């Protein structure tokens, strides 16, 4: 069925996926497009990083039709998965360990957001200046 | 360079009057999905983080120049007694002075913290808290897609998993009714803190 998959900051509408049994089975191209992962002999890889899949559990991650279970991979690396069955939306969040790694590096995590006119600004645009990031809200 | 980030799922419609009125000379960005709150582990507004010229965090997320004195506010006419107002203004000025000191003195400012102190003060999220963020994100996605009713249970789950996040509470209330974020539910939540702090601010400013 077609599902909207939110992965990291990006939402991917209408991805063909099988969510049977709490899984999230995608084909190879969608796994790469949605989540950036590629399945290789050494496991799931993104750039230089590979996550090995235990041989005995391979069936949880890969099926005979060359589909890959993104939910199982997320569980393996500590990413939360939340699914809305009514509107077929699934959100794969960031792992606590990854958030901790980013923050404790003390390198300010970059972000890109619009102003009122829709112009995009990134924190990285202001490298070389001191930056005072302050939150507020209308509520 | 100040960068103001609005944690506002209401987007431009919610933030435009405030941004226009502020007429700021620095970027005022709109963060519908509370991305910056997640990246920097912020649970309330106003929360600030200080970043130096190399892109390094020199003060982790902290309440920015505010105190719990607002709790003395008259809940009918929203007036604040003079002593509480003086406390709020003194705290704000002290925080602004600390920023100016950092701008003038850089890493020699006593308010620009060393790595060990930044790490000591920094909070990083646990599994439940990142699950809260994923629930909030899903709720916000459904809300933005026009499914306000379906969004509610994910906002509720985010609030349940991370009760210390005033962002989740007040944003979810505001999406139900713009007046609700400062209404009886808000004050009941503040009262339930007892002697606890709403803004546990830094002790060195």
Interface residues (C-beta under 8 A of the other chain):
Chain A: X4 X6 X9 X11 X78 X79 X80 X81 X82 X84 X86 X87 X89 X90 X91 X92 X93 X94 X95 X96 X99 X100 X102 X103 X104 X106 X107 X108 X109 X111 X113 X114 X115 X116 X121 X123 X124 X126 X127 X128 X129 X130 X131 X132 X133 X134 X135 X136 X137 X138 X139
Chain B: X1 X2 X3 X4 X5 X6 X7 X8 X10 X12 X14 X15 X16 X17 X18 X19 X20 X27 X28 X29 X30 X31 X33 X35 X36 X37 X38 X39 X40 X41 X42 X45 X46 X47 X48 X49 X50 X51 X52 X53 X54 X55 X56 X57 X60 X64 X99 X102 X103 X106 X115 X118 X119 X122 X124 X125 X126 X127 X129 X130 X131 X133 X134 X135 X137 X138 X141 X142 X145 X147 X150 X154 X157 X167 X170 X171 X173 X174 X178 X181 X182
